């Protein structure tokens, strides 16, 4: 693997992770599900979700008035092979649950949590980086 190929793979993994959270915070659950490998696993809120369909279903259960912001920090990508990588990063999460979909900005709450995440990614045949396994552990928050 050349340096250029290595940096392109690292950038692709970073984009996959940031794209996941941008879609999640935007309520685009089809796009979130599309970030998962066919048998990808997301350990989420005490449940193990496997594959895009289970992820999409779990997210469809979120309250309609929920607004979130997941700020990804300290992102480190380790390439294990040209088509496999692992990632470590922190998220700072804000959340507001309103009775209905907000018409504009919501009030800024205190942070909900800071979590440490570990992720495994693989490159698909079409070149996209997909989540094979996603796991987070709260460091701060209730």
OpenMM code with the backbone's topology and positions (N, CA, C; nanometers):
from openmm import Vec3, app, unit

residues = "UNK UNK UNK UNK UNK UNK UNK UNK UNK UNK UNK UNK UNK UNK UNK UNK UNK UNK UNK UNK UNK UNK UNK UNK UNK UNK UNK UNK UNK UNK UNK UNK UNK UNK UNK UNK UNK UNK UNK UNK UNK UNK UNK UNK UNK UNK UNK UNK UNK UNK UNK UNK UNK UNK UNK UNK UNK UNK UNK UNK UNK UNK UNK UNK UNK UNK UNK UNK UNK UNK UNK UNK UNK UNK UNK UNK UNK UNK UNK UNK UNK UNK UNK UNK UNK UNK UNK UNK UNK UNK UNK UNK UNK UNK UNK UNK UNK UNK UNK UNK UNK UNK UNK UNK UNK UNK UNK UNK UNK UNK UNK UNK UNK UNK UNK UNK UNK UNK UNK UNK UNK UNK UNK UNK UNK UNK UNK UNK UNK UNK UNK UNK UNK UNK UNK UNK UNK UNK UNK UNK UNK UNK".split()
positions = [
    Vec3(0.0846, -0.1176, 0.0000),
    Vec3(0.0000, 0.0000, 0.0000),
    Vec3(0.0895, 0.1243, 0.0000),
    Vec3(0.0675, 0.2142, -0.0937),
    Vec3(0.1454, 0.3377, -0.0981),
    Vec3(0.0964, 0.4338, 0.0103),
    Vec3(0.1756, 0.5370, 0.0363),
    Vec3(0.1328, 0.6388, 0.1336),
    Vec3(0.0017, 0.7030, 0.0904),
    Vec3(-0.0118, 0.7308, -0.0386),
    Vec3(-0.1346, 0.7926, -0.0887),
    Vec3(-0.2547, 0.7001, -0.0668),
    Vec3(-0.2380, 0.5717, -0.0944),
    Vec3(-0.3469, 0.4758, -0.0718),
    Vec3(-0.3814, 0.4657, 0.0770),
    Vec3(-0.2795, 0.4687, 0.1611),
    Vec3(-0.3013, 0.4619, 0.3059),
    Vec3(-0.3799, 0.5842, 0.3534),
    Vec3(-0.3385, 0.7029, 0.3112),
    Vec3(-0.4087, 0.8248, 0.3538),
    Vec3(-0.5495, 0.8307, 0.2958),
    Vec3(-0.5683, 0.7802, 0.1756),
    Vec3(-0.7036, 0.7759, 0.1177),
    Vec3(-0.7925, 0.6810, 0.1982),
    Vec3(-0.7375, 0.5689, 0.2428),
    Vec3(-0.8149, 0.4752, 0.3243),
    Vec3(-0.8499, 0.5368, 0.4593),
    Vec3(-0.7541, 0.6041, 0.5220),
    Vec3(-0.7806, 0.6711, 0.6501),
    Vec3(-0.8901, 0.7759, 0.6322),
    Vec3(-0.8795, 0.8567, 0.5268),
    Vec3(-0.9819, 0.9591, 0.5008),
    Vec3(-1.1177, 0.8948, 0.4743),
    Vec3(-1.1203, 0.7832, 0.4033),
    Vec3(-1.2463, 0.7136, 0.3772),
    Vec3(-1.3116, 0.6643, 0.5053),
    Vec3(-1.2312, 0.6130, 0.5979),
    Vec3(-1.2848, 0.5683, 0.7273),
    Vec3(-1.3378, 0.6866, 0.8074),
    Vec3(-1.2631, 0.7958, 0.8091),
    Vec3(-1.3084, 0.9156, 0.8799),
    Vec3(-1.4409, 0.9642, 0.8233),
    Vec3(-1.4515, 0.9682, 0.6918),
    Vec3(-1.5756, 1.0120, 0.6277),
    Vec3(-1.6914, 0.9190, 0.6632),
    Vec3(-1.6649, 0.7891, 0.6695),
    Vec3(-1.7703, 0.6930, 0.7040),
    Vec3(-1.8229, 0.7186, 0.8450),
    Vec3(-1.7334, 0.7424, 0.9388),
    Vec3(-1.7740, 0.7668, 1.0777),
    Vec3(-1.8477, 0.8993, 1.0896),
    Vec3(-1.7921, 1.0045, 1.0318),
    Vec3(-1.8595, 1.1351, 1.0382),
    Vec3(-1.9933, 1.1312, 0.9646),
    Vec3(-1.9985, 1.0616, 0.8518),
    Vec3(-2.1239, 1.0504, 0.7773),
    Vec3(-2.2312, 0.9771, 0.8561),
    Vec3(-2.1914, 0.8751, 0.9316),
    Vec3(-2.2847, 0.8010, 1.0167),
    Vec3(-2.3522, 0.8959, 1.1152),
    Vec3(-2.2721, 0.9743, 1.1860),
    Vec3(-2.3293, 1.0626, 1.2883),
    Vec3(-2.4034, 1.1812, 1.2280),
    Vec3(-2.3595, 1.2307, 1.1144),
    Vec3(-2.4332, 1.3384, 1.0478),
    Vec3(-2.5719, 1.2891, 1.0076),
    Vec3(-2.5795, 1.1678, 0.9540),
    Vec3(-2.7095, 1.1106, 0.9167),
    Vec3(-2.7949, 1.0843, 1.0409),
    Vec3(-2.7343, 1.0323, 1.1468),
    Vec3(-2.8080, 1.0048, 1.2702),
    Vec3(-2.8680, 1.1335, 1.3264),
    Vec3(-2.7868, 1.2380, 1.3364),
    Vec3(-2.8355, 1.3647, 1.3916),
    Vec3(-2.9350, 1.4333, 1.2993),
    Vec3(-2.9283, 1.4040, 1.1711),
    Vec3(-3.0228, 1.4605, 1.0749),
    Vec3(-3.1509, 1.3797, 1.0614),
    Vec3(-3.1599, 1.2679, 1.1323),
    Vec3(-3.2798, 1.1850, 1.1259),
    Vec3(-3.2925, 1.1044, 0.9977),
    Vec3(-3.1829, 1.0895, 0.9235),
    Vec3(-3.1848, 1.0123, 0.7990),
    Vec3(-3.1441, 0.8684, 0.8307),
    Vec3(-3.2389, 0.7915, 0.8800),
    Vec3(-3.2087, 0.6583, 0.9299),
    Vec3(-3.1792, 0.5589, 0.8184),
    Vec3(-3.2269, 0.5851, 0.6977),
    Vec3(-3.1881, 0.5008, 0.5839),
    Vec3(-3.0388, 0.5174, 0.5559),
    Vec3(-2.9897, 0.6404, 0.5644),
    Vec3(-2.8469, 0.6654, 0.5424),
    Vec3(-2.7633, 0.6040, 0.6542),
    Vec3(-2.8125, 0.6099, 0.7781),
    Vec3(-2.7417, 0.5450, 0.8891),
    Vec3(-2.7322, 0.3950, 0.8616),
    Vec3(-2.8435, 0.3334, 0.8259),
    Vec3(-2.8457, 0.1895, 0.7983),
    Vec3(-2.7509, 0.1544, 0.6837),
    Vec3(-2.7408, 0.2421, 0.5847),
    Vec3(-2.6529, 0.2175, 0.4699),
    Vec3(-2.5054, 0.2230, 0.5082),
    Vec3(-2.4736, 0.2752, 0.6255),
    Vec3(-2.3355, 0.2787, 0.6740),
    Vec3(-2.2918, 0.1446, 0.7327),
    Vec3(-2.3879, 0.0540, 0.7516),
    Vec3(-2.3591, -0.0750, 0.8138),
    Vec3(-2.3290, -0.1809, 0.7078),
    Vec3(-2.2321, -0.2675, 0.7379),
    Vec3(-2.2094, -0.3856, 0.6542),
    Vec3(-2.3306, -0.4778, 0.6680),
    Vec3(-2.3490, -0.5668, 0.5728),
    Vec3(-2.4655, -0.6564, 0.5743),
    Vec3(-2.4822, -0.7287, 0.7075),
    Vec3(-2.3729, -0.7706, 0.7666),
    Vec3(-2.3785, -0.8405, 0.8957),
    Vec3(-2.3143, -0.7560, 1.0053),
    Vec3(-2.3051, -0.6253, 0.9814),
    Vec3(-2.2451, -0.5347, 1.0784),
    Vec3(-2.3221, -0.5322, 1.2093),
    Vec3(-2.2500, -0.5168, 1.3179),
    Vec3(-2.3088, -0.5200, 1.4523),
    Vec3(-2.2900, -0.3839, 1.5185),
    Vec3(-2.3983, -0.3339, 1.5783),
    Vec3(-2.3930, -0.2111, 1.6578),
    Vec3(-2.4425, -0.2461, 1.7972),
    Vec3(-2.3529, -0.2357, 1.8947),
    Vec3(-2.3893, -0.2551, 2.0347),
    Vec3(-2.4436, -0.1208, 2.0827),
    Vec3(-2.5759, -0.1119, 2.0985),
    Vec3(-2.6415, 0.0164, 2.1245),
    Vec3(-2.7415, 0.0033, 2.2386),
    Vec3(-2.7190, 0.0811, 2.3430),
    Vec3(-2.8139, 0.0915, 2.4541),
    Vec3(-2.8558, -0.0452, 2.5077),
    Vec3(-2.7569, -0.1321, 2.5288),
    Vec3(-2.7839, -0.2633, 2.5858),
    Vec3(-2.8354, -0.3672, 2.4878),
    Vec3(-2.8490, -0.3300, 2.3617),
    Vec3(-2.8958, -0.4238, 2.2588),
    Vec3(-2.7866, -0.4447, 2.1550),
    Vec3(-2.7922, -0.5580, 2.0886),
    Vec3(-2.7024, -0.5848, 1.9766),
    Vec3(-2.7862, -0.5839, 1.8500),
    Vec3(-2.7597, -0.4859, 1.7653),
    Vec3(-2.8303, -0.4741, 1.6376),
    Vec3(-2.7403, -0.5307, 1.5294),
    Vec3(-2.7954, -0.6152, 1.4428),
    Vec3(-2.7149, -0.6738, 1.3360),
    Vec3(-2.7763, -0.6417, 1.2010),
    Vec3(-2.6953, -0.5790, 1.1171),
    Vec3(-2.7361, -0.5492, 0.9806),
    Vec3(-2.8167, -0.4215, 0.9674),
    Vec3(-2.8234, -0.3709, 0.8463),
    Vec3(-2.8939, -0.2450, 0.8204),
    Vec3(-3.0408, -0.2455, 0.8615),
    Vec3(-3.1115, -0.3554, 0.8405),
    Vec3(-3.2554, -0.3576, 0.8709),
    Vec3(-3.2811, -0.3407, 1.0203),
    Vec3(-3.2033, -0.4085, 1.1048),
    Vec3(-3.2228, -0.3950, 1.2493),
    Vec3(-3.1870, -0.2549, 1.2970),
    Vec3(-3.0841, -0.1958, 1.2391),
    Vec3(-3.0466, -0.0586, 1.2752),
    Vec3(-3.1589, 0.0371, 1.2381),
    Vec3(-3.2089, 0.0252, 1.1162),
    Vec3(-3.3183, 0.1123, 1.0698),
    Vec3(-3.4404, 0.0984, 1.1603),
    Vec3(-3.4771, -0.0245, 1.1955),
    Vec3(-3.5936, -0.0484, 1.2810),
    Vec3(-3.5746, 0.0130, 1.4193),
    Vec3(-3.4579, -0.0068, 1.4793),
    Vec3(-3.4331, 0.0477, 1.6131),
    Vec3(-3.4398, 0.2000, 1.6124),
    Vec3(-3.3863, 0.2616, 1.5099),
    Vec3(-3.3878, 0.4079, 1.5037),
    Vec3(-3.5267, 0.4617, 1.4755),
    Vec3(-3.6099, 0.3846, 1.4083),
    Vec3(-3.7463, 0.4310, 1.3807),
    Vec3(-3.8289, 0.4408, 1.5085),
    Vec3(-3.7820, 0.3780, 1.6160),
    Vec3(-3.8508, 0.3843, 1.7447),
    Vec3(-3.8165, 0.5103, 1.8242),
    Vec3(-3.7244, 0.5917, 1.7743),
    Vec3(-3.6879, 0.7143, 1.8466),
    Vec3(-3.8056, 0.8108, 1.8484),
    Vec3(-3.8192, 0.8889, 1.9554),
    Vec3(-3.9268, 0.9890, 1.9607),
    Vec3(-3.9135, 1.0899, 1.8465),
    Vec3(-4.0250, 1.1290, 1.7886),
    Vec3(-4.0240, 1.2217, 1.6744),
    Vec3(-3.9621, 1.3558, 1.7109),
    Vec3(-3.9757, 1.3998, 1.8354),
    Vec3(-3.9246, 1.5302, 1.8769),
    Vec3(-3.7816, 1.5292, 1.9268),
    Vec3(-3.7090, 1.4204, 1.9072),
    Vec3(-3.5705, 1.4117, 1.9562),
    Vec3(-3.4757, 1.4835, 1.8602),
    Vec3(-3.3932, 1.5693, 1.9173),
    Vec3(-3.2862, 1.6370, 1.8441),
    Vec3(-3.1551, 1.5987, 1.9108),
    Vec3(-3.0581, 1.5526, 1.8317),
    Vec3(-2.9285, 1.5140, 1.8873),
    Vec3(-2.8153, 1.5800, 1.8109),
    Vec3(-2.7015, 1.5883, 1.8792),
    Vec3(-2.5760, 1.6294, 1.8166),
    Vec3(-2.4665, 1.5409, 1.8746),
    Vec3(-2.4006, 1.4650, 1.7889),
    Vec3(-2.2886, 1.3796, 1.8280),
    Vec3(-2.1618, 1.4442, 1.7720),
    Vec3(-2.0795, 1.4993, 1.8599),
    Vec3(-1.9557, 1.5636, 1.8177),
    Vec3(-1.8427, 1.4623, 1.8322),
    Vec3(-1.7809, 1.4258, 1.7205),
    Vec3(-1.6765, 1.3235, 1.7181),
    Vec3(-1.5410, 1.3918, 1.7376),
    Vec3(-1.4656, 1.3424, 1.8357),
    Vec3(-1.3356, 1.4002, 1.8700),
    Vec3(-1.2307, 1.2907, 1.8847),
    Vec3(-1.1039, 1.3305, 1.8758),
    Vec3(-0.9904, 1.2408, 1.9013),
    Vec3(-0.9987, 1.1135, 1.8170),
    Vec3(-1.0347, 1.1305, 1.6912),
    Vec3(-1.0534, 1.0170, 1.6004),
    Vec3(-0.9183, 0.9636, 1.5532),
    Vec3(-0.8952, 0.8365, 1.5807),
    Vec3(-0.7725, 0.7688, 1.5383),
    Vec3(-0.8125, 0.6462, 1.4569),
    Vec3(-0.7575, 0.6354, 1.3366),
    Vec3(-0.7832, 0.5217, 1.2476),
    Vec3(-0.6565, 0.4378, 1.2399),
    Vec3(-0.6702, 0.3084, 1.2606),
    Vec3(-0.5593, 0.2148, 1.2447),
    Vec3(-0.5934, 0.1209, 1.1301),
    Vec3(-0.5154, 0.1273, 1.0225),
    Vec3(-0.5366, 0.0360, 0.9098),
    Vec3(-0.4750, -0.0989, 0.9435),
    Vec3(-0.5549, -0.2027, 0.9322),
    Vec3(-0.5086, -0.3379, 0.9604),
    Vec3(-0.4744, -0.4121, 0.8319),
    Vec3(-0.5350, -0.3707, 0.7227),
    Vec3(-0.5141, -0.4268, 0.5889),
    Vec3(-0.5713, -0.3244, 0.4910),
    Vec3(-0.5475, -0.3398, 0.3616),
    Vec3(-0.6025, -0.2424, 0.2666),
    Vec3(-0.7544, -0.2287, 0.2725),
    Vec3(-0.8234, -0.3330, 0.3210),
    Vec3(-0.9697, -0.3285, 0.3242),
    Vec3(-1.0279, -0.3448, 0.4647),
    Vec3(-0.9447, -0.3298, 0.5683),
    Vec3(-0.9914, -0.3418, 0.7069),
    Vec3(-0.9246, -0.2362, 0.7934),
    Vec3(-1.0031, -0.1810, 0.8866),
    Vec3(-0.9495, -0.0788, 0.9760),
    Vec3(-1.0230, -0.0830, 1.1088),
    Vec3(-0.9598, -0.0253, 1.2085),
    Vec3(-1.0268, -0.0044, 1.3367),
    Vec3(-1.0168, 0.1439, 1.3691),
    Vec3(-1.1112, 0.1900, 1.4483),
    Vec3(-1.1151, 0.3314, 1.4850),
    Vec3(-1.1414, 0.3438, 1.6337),
    Vec3(-1.0839, 0.4483, 1.6924),
    Vec3(-1.1111, 0.4861, 1.8311),
    Vec3(-1.1410, 0.6349, 1.8301),
    Vec3(-1.2418, 0.6738, 1.9072),
    Vec3(-1.2772, 0.8154, 1.9130),
    Vec3(-1.3695, 0.8404, 2.0305),
    Vec3(-1.3865, 0.9677, 2.0615),
    Vec3(-1.4780, 1.0098, 2.1670),
    Vec3(-1.5961, 1.0813, 2.1018),
    Vec3(-1.7132, 1.0719, 2.1659),
    Vec3(-1.8265, 1.1549, 2.1251),
    Vec3(-1.8739, 1.2363, 2.2444),
    Vec3(-1.9065, 1.3599, 2.2165),
    Vec3(-1.9739, 1.4488, 2.3104),
    Vec3(-2.1153, 1.4614, 2.2565),
    Vec3(-2.2146, 1.4227, 2.3373),
    Vec3(-2.3521, 1.4133, 2.2879),
    Vec3(-2.4423, 1.5127, 2.3603),
    Vec3(-2.5211, 1.5825, 2.2798),
    Vec3(-2.6282, 1.6684, 2.3295),
    Vec3(-2.7595, 1.6094, 2.2804),
    Vec3(-2.8634, 1.6186, 2.3649),
    Vec3(-2.9939, 1.5659, 2.3246),
    Vec3(-3.1050, 1.6491, 2.3876),
    Vec3(-3.2065, 1.6763, 2.3062),
    Vec3(-3.3287, 1.7408, 2.3534),
    Vec3(-3.4452, 1.6561, 2.3049),
    Vec3(-3.5339, 1.6209, 2.3966),
    Vec3(-3.6564, 1.5491, 2.3613),
    Vec3(-3.7731, 1.6451, 2.3772),
    Vec3(-3.8323, 1.6833, 2.2657),
    Vec3(-3.9475, 1.7735, 2.2643),
    Vec3(-4.0729, 1.6912, 2.2352),
    Vec3(-4.1906, 1.7447, 2.2687),
    Vec3(-4.3138, 1.6697, 2.2429),
    Vec3(-4.3444, 1.6515, 2.0942),
    Vec3(-4.2876, 1.7373, 2.0095),
    Vec3(-4.3106, 1.7287, 1.8643),
    Vec3(-4.1827, 1.7724, 1.7937),
    Vec3(-4.1790, 1.7528, 1.6633),
    Vec3(-4.0627, 1.7943, 1.5847),
    Vec3(-4.0461, 1.9456, 1.5978),
    Vec3(-3.9294, 1.9930, 1.6421),
    Vec3(-3.9088, 2.1365, 1.6591),
    Vec3(-3.9122, 2.2102, 1.5254),
    Vec3(-3.9658, 2.3319, 1.5274),
    Vec3(-3.9736, 2.4138, 1.4063),
    Vec3(-3.8425, 2.4870, 1.3800),
    Vec3(-3.7599, 2.5002, 1.4793),
    Vec3(-3.6330, 2.5715, 1.4648),
    Vec3(-3.5321, 2.5172, 1.5642),
    Vec3(-3.4323, 2.5978, 1.5974),
    Vec3(-3.3315, 2.5527, 1.6934),
    Vec3(-3.3946, 2.5218, 1.8296),
    Vec3(-3.3380, 2.4246, 1.8973),
    Vec3(-3.3837, 2.3901, 2.0319),
    Vec3(-3.2900, 2.4561, 2.1326),
    Vec3(-3.3341, 2.4745, 2.2569),
    Vec3(-3.2456, 2.5314, 2.3585),
    Vec3(-3.1225, 2.4425, 2.3781),
    Vec3(-3.0097, 2.5043, 2.4080),
    Vec3(-2.8858, 2.4295, 2.4282),
    Vec3(-2.8852, 2.3682, 2.5682),
    Vec3(-2.8908, 2.2345, 2.5759),
    Vec3(-2.8900, 2.1682, 2.7068),
    Vec3(-2.7460, 2.1444, 2.7528),
    Vec3(-2.7286, 2.0993, 2.8769),
    Vec3(-2.5956, 2.0514, 2.9154),
    Vec3(-2.5657, 1.9229, 2.8378),
    Vec3(-2.4387, 1.8861, 2.8248),
    Vec3(-2.4065, 1.7617, 2.7539),
    Vec3(-2.4734, 1.6412, 2.8195),
    Vec3(-2.5173, 1.5478, 2.7366),
    Vec3(-2.5764, 1.4231, 2.7855),
    Vec3(-2.4672, 1.3258, 2.8293),
    Vec3(-2.3619, 1.3152, 2.7464),
    Vec3(-2.2574, 1.2169, 2.7764),
    Vec3(-2.1315, 1.2450, 2.6960),
    Vec3(-2.0238, 1.1864, 2.7451),
    Vec3(-1.8999, 1.1730, 2.6689),
    Vec3(-1.8685, 1.0244, 2.6700),
    Vec3(-1.8504, 0.9681, 2.5518),
    Vec3(-1.8293, 0.8233, 2.5398),
    Vec3(-1.7046, 0.7935, 2.4583),
    Vec3(-1.6427, 0.6805, 2.4892),
    Vec3(-1.5310, 0.6274, 2.4120),
    Vec3(-1.5856, 0.5188, 2.3205),
    Vec3(-1.5496, 0.5250, 2.1930),
    Vec3(-1.6001, 0.4300, 2.0939),
    Vec3(-1.4859, 0.3510, 2.0308),
    Vec3(-1.5170, 0.2260, 2.0005),
    Vec3(-1.4282, 0.1387, 1.9239),
    Vec3(-1.5099, 0.0868, 1.8066),
    Vec3(-1.4495, 0.0907, 1.6902),
    Vec3(-1.5228, 0.0534, 1.5696),
    Vec3(-1.4321, -0.0275, 1.4779),
    Vec3(-1.4903, -0.1261, 1.4112),
    Vec3(-1.4209, -0.1996, 1.3058),
    Vec3(-1.4916, -0.1689, 1.1751),
    Vec3(-1.4138, -0.1414, 1.0724),
    Vec3(-1.4692, -0.1080, 0.9414),
    Vec3(-1.4070, -0.1966, 0.8348),
    Vec3(-1.4818, -0.2150, 0.7260),
    Vec3(-1.4290, -0.2874, 0.6102),
    Vec3(-1.4676, -0.2113, 0.4839),
    Vec3(-1.3839, -0.2271, 0.3825),
    Vec3(-1.4116, -0.1618, 0.2547),
    Vec3(-1.4930, -0.2573, 0.1682),
    Vec3(-1.6059, -0.2078, 0.1182),
    Vec3(-1.6928, -0.2896, 0.0333),
    Vec3(-1.6345, -0.2981, -0.1077),
    Vec3(-1.6936, -0.3827, -0.1890),
    Vec3(-1.6457, -0.3985, -0.3266),
    Vec3(-1.6556, -0.2693, -0.4066),
    Vec3(-1.7518, -0.1824, -0.3711),
    Vec3(-1.7646, -0.0550, -0.4429),
    Vec3(-1.6774, 0.0553, -0.3831),
    Vec3(-1.5938, 0.0208, -0.2837),
    Vec3(-1.4980, 0.1159, -0.2283),
    Vec3(-1.5439, 0.1911, -0.1043),
    Vec3(-1.6705, 0.1736, -0.0647),
    Vec3(-1.7191, 0.2426, 0.0557),
    Vec3(-1.6704, 0.1701, 0.1808),
    Vec3(-1.6427, 0.2474, 0.2852),
    Vec3(-1.6083, 0.1900, 0.4146),
    Vec3(-1.7360, 0.1729, 0.4950),
    Vec3(-1.7577, 0.0522, 0.5487),
    Vec3(-1.8800, 0.0182, 0.6207),
    Vec3(-1.8475, -0.0312, 0.7614),
    Vec3(-1.9423, -0.0142, 0.8514),
    Vec3(-1.9258, -0.0561, 0.9903),
    Vec3(-1.9443, -0.2072, 1.0015),
    Vec3(-1.8428, -0.2745, 1.0507),
    Vec3(-1.8510, -0.4173, 1.0838),
    Vec3(-1.8933, -0.4351, 1.2293),
    Vec3(-1.8423, -0.3477, 1.3158),
    Vec3(-1.8809, -0.3518, 1.4572),
    Vec3(-1.8603, -0.2142, 1.5174),
    Vec3(-1.9585, -0.1705, 1.5953),
    Vec3(-1.9570, -0.0391, 1.6602),
    Vec3(-1.9922, -0.0604, 1.8065),
    Vec3(-1.9058, -0.0069, 1.8947),
    Vec3(-1.9258, -0.0249, 2.0387),
    Vec3(-1.8850, 0.1041, 2.1093),
    Vec3(-1.9658, 0.1475, 2.2043),
    Vec3(-1.9344, 0.2670, 2.2815),
    Vec3(-1.9495, 0.2426, 2.4302),
    Vec3(-1.8728, 0.3185, 2.5086),
    Vec3(-1.8808, 0.3088, 2.6540),
    Vec3(-1.8784, 0.4497, 2.7117),
    Vec3(-1.9793, 0.4818, 2.7907),
    Vec3(-1.9857, 0.6145, 2.8518),
    Vec3(-1.8704, 0.6343, 2.9487),
    Vec3(-1.8099, 0.7524, 2.9403),
    Vec3(-1.7069, 0.7938, 3.0346),
    Vec3(-1.7627, 0.8971, 3.1321),
    Vec3(-1.8538, 0.9811, 3.0815),
    Vec3(-1.9194, 1.0829, 3.1625),
    Vec3(-2.0675, 1.0818, 3.1285),
    Vec3(-2.1518, 1.1070, 3.2266),
    Vec3(-2.2958, 1.1115, 3.2045),
    Vec3(-2.3662, 1.0043, 3.2846),
    Vec3(-2.4959, 1.0172, 3.2916),
    Vec3(-2.5767, 0.9221, 3.3696),
    Vec3(-2.5988, 0.7933, 3.2943),
] * unit.nanometer
topology = app.Topology()
chain = topology.addChain("A")
for resn in residues:
    res = topology.addResidue(resn, chain)
    for name in ("N", "CA", "C"):
        topology.addAtom(name, app.Element.getBySymbol(name[0]), res)
